[in-house]
Amino acid sequence: MVSKKNSLTPRKTYLLVVLVFIICLGAFSLFWSRIEAKVEAIQIVKESYLPKEKLQAFVSKVSKEGKFKLIGWGIKPTEEKGKYIVSYTLNRLNREGFKIGPVEGYWFKVDIQNDICEQIFPEGTVTP
C-alpha cells in the first residue's frame, strides 16, 4: 500500500509542473499579443515621421539648441480597434544637464491595420 502512494506522488508532481508551465505559456502569449500591437504602432510612427535623415537633422538641430533627454514613448488604445494614440516627449537641458523649459511632445494617431500615421499635436509643426 505504501509503495502505491509513493508512486503516485511523482506523477502528481509531474502533472503539476506541466500545468504550471502551460499556465505560464498562456499568460506570456496573452501578454505578448497585447504588447505586439503597441510595438507595431510605435514602429509606424518611427517609419513615417522619424526616417533616418529626419532623425539625424533633428539631433543636429537639437544639438545646436542644447542637450536634450528623451523622456520616452507613450501609447494608449482608442475606442476603435487597431487604432492608438502614440506620443514621444523630451526635455531640453542646459549645459550642466538640468531641465530647462517645458516638456516638448508630439502626438500621433496610428491605425496599425492600414499602416496610417497622422500627427495630431502640435498641429502644423514639422516633426523631427
C-alpha positions in Angstrom: 0.0 0.0 0.0 2.7 2.4 0.9 4.6 1.9 -2.3 1.5 2.6 -4.3 1.1 6.1 -2.6 4.7 6.9 -3.2 4.5 6.0 -6.9 1.5 8.5 -7.3 3.4 11.4 -5.8 6.0 11.8 -8.7 3.1 11.6 -11.2 1.2 14.4 -9.4 4.4 16.5 -9.2 5.0 16.0 -12.9 1.4 16.9 -13.8 1.7 20.0 -11.5 4.9 21.1 -13.2 3.3 20.6 -16.7 0.2 22.6 -15.6 2.3 25.5 -14.2 4.2 25.5 -17.5 1.1 25.6 -19.6 -0.4 28.5 -17.4 2.9 30.5 -17.8 2.9 29.9 -21.5 -0.7 31.1 -21.8 0.0 34.2 -19.7 3.0 35.0 -21.8 1.1 34.6 -25.0 -1.7 36.9 -23.8 0.9 39.5 -22.7 2.8 39.3 -25.9 -0.3 39.7 -28.1 -1.2 42.9 -26.3 2.4 44.3 -26.5 3.0 43.4 -30.1 0.3 45.8 -31.4 1.7 48.6 -29.4 5.2 48.0 -30.6 3.9 47.9 -34.2 2.2 51.3 -33.7 5.4 52.9 -32.4 7.3 51.4 -35.3 4.8 53.0 -37.8 5.5 56.4 -36.2 9.2 55.9 -36.4 9.0 55.0 -40.1 6.5 57.7 -41.0 7.9 60.7 -39.1 11.4 59.7 -38.0 13.2 58.3 -41.0 17.0 58.3 -40.6 17.6 61.6 -42.4 15.0 63.5 -40.4 16.2 61.9 -37.1 19.8 63.0 -37.9 18.6 66.5 -38.8 16.6 66.7 -35.6 19.6 65.6 -33.5 21.9 68.2 -35.1 19.2 70.9 -34.6 18.7 69.9 -31.0 22.5 69.8 -30.5 22.7 73.4 -31.7 19.9 74.4 -29.2 21.5 72.4 -26.4 21.3 69.0 -24.8 18.1 67.0 -24.6 16.8 64.0 -22.8 14.2 61.7 -24.4 11.6 61.0 -21.7 10.0 58.2 -23.6 7.2 56.8 -25.7 3.6 56.7 -24.7 0.8 54.7 -26.2 -2.9 54.4 -25.5 -5.5 52.5 -27.3 -8.5 54.4 -28.7 -12.1 53.2 -28.8 -11.6 51.9 -32.3 -9.9 48.6 -32.7 -6.4 48.7 -34.1 -6.0 52.4 -33.5 -3.7 54.0 -31.0 -2.5 57.4 -29.8 1.3 57.3 -29.8 3.5 60.1 -28.3 7.0 60.8 -27.5 8.3 63.5 -25.2 11.6 65.1 -24.4 13.1 67.7 -22.0 15.6 70.4 -23.0 18.7 70.5 -20.8 21.2 73.3 -20.1 24.9 72.8 -20.3 25.0 71.4 -16.8 22.3 68.8 -17.6 19.5 70.4 -15.7 16.0 70.6 -17.2 15.0 74.0 -18.8 11.7 74.8 -20.2 8.6 72.7 -20.5 8.3 69.2 -21.7 8.1 69.0 -25.5 5.9 66.3 -27.0 4.5 65.1 -30.3 1.3 63.0 -30.6 0.1 60.8 -33.5 -3.0 58.8 -34.3 -1.9 55.4 -35.7 -4.0 52.8 -37.5 -2.0 49.6 -37.5 -4.4 47.8 -39.7 -3.9 50.2 -42.6 -0.4 51.5 -41.7 -1.7 55.1 -41.4 0.0 57.6 -39.1 -1.3 61.1 -38.7 0.2 63.8 -36.5 -2.5 65.3 -34.2 -0.5 67.6 -31.9 1.2 70.0 -32.3 -0.6 70.7 -35.5 1.2 72.3 -38.4 4.7 71.7 -37.0 7.5 69.8 -38.7 8.2 66.8 -36.6 11.8 65.7 -36.2 
